[in-house]
């Protein structure tokens, strides 16, 4: 069994695979000061209700954009799963060519999304990952990771509205009933929702103009379903894209 971890700034998404089949998934908060023992016990407690056995895990692959927790996760893998975790980076055999000016600047999650996007949907394609930030990852027809764009995430926008104003409340993100809000909360939801869609569609329109009209667009991440329902350019949601990309990279590295 393979355990795949995608460690982001806000959450860590964990997937258990048998071959290429995702058999279970969990999402945890990213806690910077959590110890290896705490991570190990937490994962053990997740496995038991799912009917999984830690002893069956024979591999672990991690994409992380949170360097302070990398050594903790590596130690947890060795102590509780008796395996050495493979951390994805620019030196990893990905099966795509990185064309970024400095390949070592690219977040591991962006590389993983590029791999999964290209091998699932072909090129050219754009992966829009709605997380703490909104990442646009562009893959060419030849399987080259070209780069993309990084924009403010929806959660950051909500926090900024609340923390930087005196009278605006904290709101959740959801599609509004009408673009014209008739109260403060409705107005904020309209601005957040249509503002995010407008920004995403504006960037995608320019990328598609550059890459060609046959460019595939795929959304993944927490708010993907809500955004796709209002977007002109995003029509496909792939909820498990990043985890599947990790499984692909693991398979490739071990086949090699």
Secondary structure, DSSP 8 states (H G I E B T S, - for coil): -EEEEEE-SSEEEEEEEETTEEEEEEEEE--TT--HHHHHHHHHHHHHHTT--GGG--EEEEEES-GGGHHHHHHHHHHHH-S--EE--TTS--SSEE-SSSGGGS-HHHHHHHHHHHHHH-SSEEEEEESSEEEEEEE-TTSEEEEEEEEE-HHHHHHHHHHS-SS---------S-SS-SSHHHHHHHHHHHHHHHHHHHHHHHHHHHH-TT-EEEEEETTHHHHHTT-SS--EE-TTHHHHHHHHHHHHHHH-
